[in-house]
Amino acid sequence: MSNQRARLWKRLSCVKLKSMQSRYKWQIVPSNPEAWILAQELNLPNEIAMVLVNRGLRTAEDASFFLYGGLNELHDPFLMRGMKEAVERILRAIQKKEKIIIFGDYDVDGILSVVLLVKALSSLGGQVEYFIPERMKDGYGLKPHHLETILKMKADLVVSVDCGIKAVDFVREARKNGLEVIITDHHHPGDSLPEAVAILNPVLEECGYPDRHLAGVGVAFKLVQALFRRQGINQDLSHFLKLVSLGTVADVAELKGENRILVREGLKKMKEARTPGLKSLLEGSGLNNRKLNEIDLGFRLGPRINAAGRLGMTDIALQLFFSESPEECDSLVKKLNELNSARQRIEEKILREAVEKIEARQLHQKYRLLVLGSENWHRGVIGIVASRVKEIFYRPVILFAYENGQAYGSGRSIPELSLIDLVSDCSDLCQNFGGHKQAVGCTLSLERLPDFKDRLNLLALARITDDLLERKLLIDCRLNFSSITPSFVEFYSRLLPFGVGNPRPVFMAEEVDVLSEPTVVQNRHLKFWVRQSGRVFEVMAWEKARVWPDLRRGSCLDLAYSLQFSDYRGKRQMTLALEDLRPHQAG
């Protein structure tokens, strides 16, 4: 009788929850025979093998490298075209005591590339200084007008980091003035390449380097590897990996291949931070004395450094990493925290205004791509806001800041649409533009903005289908609670770190019972306990406190979830992070 009552209660619960809709269209990856073969070859749980195959790792060799590859498997830096010439020119400059200027970008990747290369060349005896343009005044990259400043610094050699692949005019003018240039970059080129002494860029077809996905700081690290090797110095360079890992994650580089190794090994080194700057940054971010993960890099450390560049105060971040004074570093981190808080307030204000404009004019109902701007918006942060607006309305977004008759734009796209292709088809209206599939930047005169909007809207109408605007959740495989064993968790930890190219796996469990009344945490999150297959877990629904108001104890659900781990007082705890849910349809 009790079993009959339980089944009846489950059916009633399911009927009650039919009005509770899932937020996404679930796409469950079908079973793949390759996963079963991989599981047998490497003695893996079937679900882990399925995740690997879903990431394109179909052979035992590729999967083994992904799971177990270390620093010994890094590629020879001299495989990169231009490396030999770059190394020879830099070593000649060091030998002749020539002035070397490292020219960088103002984002985290660019700042840390500068720090890495300045420290490495200085340790080799180089006479090194750096220059990073001011974001609001100078814009991105090496421009001819920078040449006057660099010549005043009495430079003999300029080495760019995280920029320069389009600096054709700058290099031409530099050569006229007897100044040689080495380009290290990871962005896509324009129609022609600069006539530099050497170009190090794994993206280039002719580069020859096996891994095309290095961040700017990763390319700088390969240059340092090559320099030390050519000098016959066997010094352990792993201490640089702290900078490399932070820059790589902050730049949202793909976490496969070498990036994966560099970030994983860098995270291990983070807890051994000895330089005053990094120690102060960890402490000021509340991250000292604990194991760090990629989320800490991307959402705690990176934004503090990035805030300095976005608000035009890059020197504060640079001083932090070059200072040897703990007291000065603590003061600089305090300033970075203040800048980050200011950046967050500016973002919230812009976000609120953008959402109000969109909803008041029903722009998300009229257009498949959202384009809007204001003279009151800070162009240093509109890219971050565009990303948030994109998530709210789930369509591509380009936001503009208007200054002195110019429109400075930053856009973000949904996964299946290449925004750079759309903007490229409007390039005749732009003064300059650049980016990639998911993110773009562009500048145009304010008077041409209406034409730009009209053409983009026509292109969007033709290329953005209803299906593209439907939120989708890719589920790697089914994973019943009974399969979450200590052995499974051990293999799962080998999948870390997660990021672009290696997203956190999403699993599905069916016919899950809610054991407790959901409680709201910090007015934003939802927490409750669930049971399936005799196993009980805590569920955290982050930022979803108001999404499912009808969720109750006794509900019967299908869960889409990921695994989440935390270390509290030396003890590792696991919860299920809720991605989505739907009522289970009782048979």
N, C-alpha and C positions, 0 to 999 in steps of 0.2 A: 504493500500500500504506500509506503514511504517513497519507493522508487517512482510509482505512478504520480504521486504528488510533485516530486522533483521534476519529472518530465513535463507535467502540466504547467508548473511554475516557469519552466524554461520557455515553453511555447508562449505563455502570456507575456513574458518579458520581451520576447522577440517581437510580438505584435505591438507592444507598447513603444518599442524603439524604432519602428519602421519609419517614423517621421524624422529620425535622426540620420542625416545624410553624411556620407563620407565627403571629405573636402577635395579628394582627387579621384581621377580615373585610375584604378589599379591596373598595372601591367605586370603580370607575374611571368618571369622568364621561364619558358618551358624547360623541362628536363633535357639534359644534353648527354649523350653517351660519352662524349669526350671527358666530362666531369667524372664519370664513374671510372674511366681508364686512369685518369690523373690521380684519383683517390687511391687506386690500387698501387700505382707506381711509387707514390710518395708516402703511402700509409697515412692518408689524411681522412678526416671526417668528410662524408659526401657533400655536406653543406659548404664546407670550406673550399673544397675542390670546385663546387659550383660557382662560388664567388670569384675564384681565380679565373675560371673560364669566362665568366661574364666580363672580366677586366681584360680579356684578350690574351690571357696566359694559358695557352692550350698544350704546351709541351712540358715535359718534366724538367727540361733544362731551363726554360723561361720561368716556370713557377718556382723552381728551386732557387734561382737567382733572386727572384722577388722576395722569397721568404727568408733566405739565409745569406744573401750577398752582403759583403762587407767592404771596407776600404781597400783591401787588396784587389778587389775586382774593378776599381776605377780605371777608366781608359787612360792610355798614354796621352798626355796633353799635346805632344808633338804630332798627333794625328790630325790636329786642327790646322787647317791651312793658314799660313801667315804666322804661326807660332815661332818658327825658327827665326824669321826676320824680326819679329817683335822682341824676342829674347836677346838677340845679338845687338839690336839698337839700344835697348835699355841698359844692357851690361856695358856697352861702350860709353853711354852717358854717365853711368856710375863711375867708371874708371877715369873719365876725363873731368869729373866733378861738375858736370853740366847741371843746370837747373831743370828739374822735371816737374811739370804741373799736371796734377791729376784733375781732370774736368769731369764732374759728375752730375747726376740728376738729383732733384730735391725730394724724391720719395724714399721709402725705407730701403729699397733695393739699391738705389743710387747712393744714398748716404753711407750705407754699410760697405758698398763696393769701394768708395773713397777711403774709408777708414782702413779696410783690409789692405789695399794696395799701398797707401802711405806708410803704414806700419811695416809691411813686408819689405818695401824698397829701402826704407830708412834702416832696417836691420841689416841690409846688404851694403850699407854705406852710401846710399843715394842722397842727393840734395833735393828734397821733395817738398813741394807745397801743393795746396789744393785750391780749386775754385768751383763753386756751385752757384749757378745763376739764381737770382731772386725770382720766385715764381710769378708774382704779380707784375713785375716790371719787365722781366726778360723773356718769360715763357720757357718752353722746353727746348733743350738741345743746344749744340754749338751753333752760334749765329755769327756772321761777319762782324757785327758790332762788339762782340766779346773780344775780338782780337786786340784792340787797343789796350784793354785792361791786362790781358795776358802778356803782351809785349812789355808793358810797364813792370811786370813781375820779373822781367829779364829771363824769360823762359827760353830754353834751347829745344825742349821736347815736350809735347803735350800728349798725354795718354787719356783717352776718354773711357769712362765706365758707364754702362747702362744707357748709353746714348751715342750718337755720332754717325749712325749708318746712313743718314740722309744729309750729312753735313758737307755736301759737295762744294758749296760756295765758301764755307769757312776754310776748308783744307786748301782750296785753290789760292785764297788770299794769304793764308799762312805760308804757303810755299813761296809766294812772291816776296815775303818778308824774311825768308831764310829760316822759317820755323817748321820743323818736322812734326808729323802727327801720326799716332798709332790709335786705331779705333778698336775698342772692345765693346760689344753690344750684343743684344739678343732679339732686337726688333726687326721687322721686315724692312727691306730696302725700298728706295724709290726707283725711278726709271734708270738711274745710273749710280755707280758707287763712287765714293770719294777716292781721289788719287793719293791715298795715304801710304806711309812706309809699310804698314801691315794692317790688315783687317781681321780681327778675331770675332767671328759670329757664326755659331753653329746652325743658324737658320738658313744661311746661304746654301744653295744647291751644290755649289762647287767647294764647300768647306771641307767635306770629307770626314767630319767628326761623327762618330757613331750615334751620339745622343744630341738631338736637336732641341731639347726642351730646357736647357740650363737657363736659370735666371741670370741677370747681369752680374750678381755677386758670384754666381757659379763660374762664369767665364773668367772673372777676375781671379778666382781661386785657381783655375787651371793655369793661368799665366804665372801665378806665384809658384805653383808646383814645378812648372817648366824652368823658371829662373833658378830655383834652388837646386834642381837636378843638374842643370847645365854647370852650375858652380861647384858641383860635387859635394853639396852640403846635405847630409842625411838627417837634418833636423826634423823632428816630428811636427808636422803642420796641423795636427788635429785641433790645436787650440783655436785656429781660425774658423773651425767649423761652427762655433757658436754664432759667429756673424753670418756665415753662409746659410745656416738653417733658418735664422730669423728673417734674413732678406728674402730667401726663397719662398717661405710660407707667406710673408707679407705681400709678396708680388703675385700671389695666387698662381705660382708656376705648377706645372703638372708633376705630381708626386709619383713618378715612375722612373725606372732607370737610375741614373746617377743622382738625380734630385732626391730620390727616396733614400738612398744611402747617406747622402750629405745631411739631410734633415734628421734622419734617425740617429746618426752618430753625433750630430751637433746637439740634439736634445740630451743625449747622455752626458755631454760635457757641460751643459748649462749649470748643473748643480755644483760644478767645480769652479764656477766663475771666481777669478781672483783679481781682475782689474777693477779699480774703484768705480768706474763708470757703470759697468754691467752689474756689479754687486748692488750699487745704489738703485739702479733701474729695477732690478728684481725685488728689492725690498720695498721701493716706492710703489710697486705694482701689486704688493701683497703676495709675492711668489717665492720668497726666499725660504730655504729649508724644506722644500718639498719637490717631488718629482714633477717635471714639466711635461706638457704634451703640446701637440700642434695647435690646439685651441688657445692655449696660453700665448703662444707666439703670435697667432693671427689676430686675437681679440683683446689681449692685455698689453703685451709689449709693443707690438707693431703700431697700434694707433697712437701711442704716446710719442713715438719718434715721428710718425707721419704728421701729427698735429703741427709740429714745428715747421715742416715744409709747406703744409697746406696754408698755414697762416703767415707765411713769409718770414719765419724765424729759424731757418735751417741751422744757423751757427750754434744755437743752443744744443741741438742734438749732436753736432760734431764736437763741440767742446766737451761734452759728456764723455765721449769715447777716447778723447786725447788727454784729458786731465788725469793727473796722478794724485790729486788731492781729494781724499774722501769727503772732506767738508764741502769743497766746491761741487763735487758730484752730487751730494745730497741736495744742495741748493739748486742745481740745474734740474734734477729730477722733480723737485717741487715746482719749478717753472713749467716743466713739461706736463705735469699733472694739471696745472692751472690752464695751460693751453689746450689740453685735451678736453677739459671740462667746458672751456669756452667754445671749442669746436663742436661739442655735443649740443650745446645750447643753440648755436647758429644753425646746425642741422635740423634740430627740432622745429625751429621757427620756420625755416624754408619748407620743411616737410608739411607742416600744418597749412601753410599758405598754398602750397602746390595742390594738396589734396582738396582743400576748400575750393580752389579754382576749378579743378576737374569735376568735382561733384556738383558745384553750382551750375556749371555750363553743360553737364552731362557729356563731357568730352569722351569718357570711356565708353559711352553708348554710341557715339558718332564715329569715332576713329579707331583704327586698329594699331596706330602708333601715336603716342602722345608727345607733342612738342609744345613747350611753354617756357616762359622766362620772365625776368623782372630786373629792373635796375637796382633793386634792393637786395639781390641775392649775391652771396660771396662765391666767386668762381673757384675758390680753392676747395670747396666742399660739395659743389653741386653734383659731382660724380657719385659720391656716397649717397646723397639724397635720391638721385635718379635710380640707384639700385633698390632703394626701399620703396619708391613709388612703383617701380616695375613689379615688385612682389605683391603690393596691395592690389593693383589692377591687372596684373599678369598680362602685360603687353610691353613691347619695347618703349623706352622713354628717352627723350633727349631734353635736358634742361639747359637753359641759357642764362648767363649773367650779362647784363648790358652795361658797358662802360665806354664813355667817350666815342659814341657812334659805332662801337663794335659789339658783336654778339659772340661771346665765348661759350661754347657748348660742350657738354659731356653727356654721353649716352650709355645706357646699359640695355642688354637684350635678353629675351627668353632663350632657353637652350637650343631650340631647333632653328633659329633664325640668325643669319649673319647680318649684323647691323652695319659692319664696315662695307659690305657690298651695296647696301642701300645708299649710304652716304657717298660712296665712291661714284655712284651714278648721278650724284648732284655736285660732283667735284668742281665743275665750272663755276658754281656759285660760291665756292669756299675760297678763302685766301690760303688756308692750309687745313689739312685734316690727317688723321692717322688712327691707328688702333688695330683691333682684331675682331673676331666674330662676335664676342660678347660685350666689348667695351670700345667706345670711340671718343675722340676729341676732335673738335673742329672750331674754326674761327671764320667769321664772315662779317661783312659790313651790315649794320642794322637795317639798312634800307633794302637789302636783298633777302632778309629773313622771311618775308611773306612768300616770295617765290620759292624759297627753300622748303617751307612748310607745305605749300601746295604740291610741289613735285614729290616730296616724301610721302604725302598722304596718298597720292595716286599710285606710287610704287607699292606702298603698304597694302592698298586695296587689292592689287593684283597678286601679291606674293604671300600675304599672311592669311591663311585659311582659318576657318572656325576651329578646325582640329588643332592647329598650332596654339590657339588661345585657350585650349582646355588644359587645366592643370593635370599633370600625370605623375604618378608615383610608381617608379620601377622597383619591383620587389624581386630580390635575388632568388629566393626560394622559400619553401615552407620550412619552418623550424619549430617543432613542438617543444614544449618546455622540458619534456623528459630527455631531450637530446642535448640540453645545455649542461653538460658535465664538466668537471675540472679539466679533463683531457681536451674537450672542445674549446674551452676558454683559453687553454694554453696555446693551441693552434691559432685561435682567433687573434690573440695578441701579436702574432707574427704578421698580421695584415697591417698593423700600424706602421707609420702614421697615415691618417686619412687626409684626403684633399682632392684637388682636381685630378682626374684620371684614376683615382683610387678612392671613390666616395665611400663613406661609412655604409656597410651593408645593411640593407633593409630586409627583414624577415617577416613571415606571416604565420600566425597561429590562429587556428579556427576553433570555434566553440569554447571560448574562454569565459569563465564566470567571474563577475565582479564581486569581491568578497566584502568590500567596505564602502561606506558612503564617500564619494569623492570630496576632498577638502581643497579649498583654494589657498594657495601659498603666495604671500606677498602681493595679493590681489592680481596676479598675472598667471600663475601656474596652477595645474591641477594634479593632485596626488591621490592614488588609490591602490588597493591590493587586488590581485587577480590570481585565479587558479586554473590550471589545465594539466591533464595527465598526472594528477596527483602532486604537482609542483606549484609552489606559491611564490610570486614575485611582487615587488613594489613597482608601480608604474608612475613615471613623471611625464606629464603632458606640458612641455615648456611653451609658454606664451599662448596657452589655449584655455585659459580659465573660463572664457565666455563662449567658447565654440560649441560646447555640447551641454547646455543647461539641463537637458532631460536625463543625463546619465545618472543612474542610480545603482545602489547595491542590489544584487540579484540579476542585473542585466546579463544577457548572453551575447557575446560579441565575437567578431573576427578582428584581430589586431594586426596592424602593420607597425613594426617596431624595430628599433635598433638597440644594441647593447651599450650601456654606459657604465664606466668604472670610475671610482673615486678612491683616493687614499685618505683615510681619516685616522690620525694617531697611529700610523703604521699599519693599519688594517685595510685591506682592499675590499671595497663593497661594490656590488653590481646592482643596477636597476635597469628596467626596461624604459627606454625613451620612446614615447608614443609618437608615431608619425601620422597615423590616421586610424580610424575605426569604422566599422559598419555593423549593423545588427546581423547576428548569425541567423541564417534562414533554416529553421528547424525542419528536418525531413519528415 
